[in-house]
Amino acid sequence: MKAVIQQEYGDANVLQFSEVERPKIKEGEVLIRTSYTSVNYADIKKRKGNKGNGSFPFILGLDVAGTIEEVSSNSRFTKGSRVIAFPKNGSYAEYVAANEQLVFEIPDHLSMERAATMPTVSILSYTLLHEIGQVQKTDTIVIHSAGGGVGSMLIQLAKLAGVRNIIGTVGNLDKEPYVKRLGADSVYTYDTFVDGVLNETNNQGANVVFDSVAGDVSRSSLDCLALYGTLVQFGNSSGKSGSLSTNDVHSSCRNIKGFSLGTTRKHHPERLAPAAEKVIQLFASNKVDLQISQIFSLEEASQAHQLIESRDYEGKVLLKIDK
């Protein structure tokens, strides 16, 4: 089968379009013929390299939309089922193997293209909003990186849930119209959001802040987090660790929660099924959607990575696998 593999860490040019062996499935797994996969910032980080990435060669990618090609005995799935999934060993490939607990059937009227935007960002966003952040309708919330995939979905889900005040942050205000169309009430840059949040809340601060940036943004988030508020930390796209002190939480009764979709996929995959079911229903009923910025072919994976790194996009970037 065709796949994009990586033999070394580096820039986007290290991605190689190659012929590799089709994966073999074990009991409790399915083989999926990939239609689309999404490109996520986590792919960029892994391509550049950090500890724990594993040995070379490897295939990047977190999720797929496709059709089941093969099942193991006693499977609840059948060949031909249309699914989204988190595969075992990357998704930039024509075929992938996946644990059945991380495979979710989609309705016939939901296109593969739209379904491909969903798995990582939508399941993550639903979990962050309802389970980790436990957001209430009366809350003021801040969503960092509001123009990205997770930010775009968090805003829509919060709006759908009737959250009173949704504040988005962006690196460049060129993205403000897009973020407001999604449902944000106001938009600030990373340099101005602290004053903006305090002004909007009569200096009380936000009840929940969703932070995938880390670094200085995490530090600044605590400067506008309300008493008893929650900072939800789920990424570090800035590449820097946030600096926090115990004094930031105990006297103010604030709390900091962390969440990783990757950790949950590995250790507690069963936790994702309720969120997956919810977001599939929302997409199928057209209550939420994710704009597709651009679709590349599998051979163009390096160009897709360059677009993600430029941050000059809105919504999701996809790779189309099947012809």
Secondary structure, 3 states (H helix, E strand, C coil): CEEEEECCCCCHHHEEEEECCCCCCCCCEEEEEEEEEEECHHHHHHHHCCCCCCCCCEECCCCEEEEEEEECCCCCCCCCCEEEECCCCCCCECEEEEEHHHEEECCCCCCHHHHHCCHHHHHHHHHHHHHHCCCCCCCEEEECCCCCHHHHHHHHHHHHCCCCEEEEEECCHHHHHHHHHHCCCEEEECCCHHHHHHHHCCCCCEEEEEECCCCHHHHHHHCCEEEEEEEEECCCCCCCCCCCCHHHCCCCCCEEEECCHHHHHHHCHHHHHHHHHHHHHHHHCCCCCCCEEEEEEHHHHHHHHHHHHHCCCCCEEEEECCC
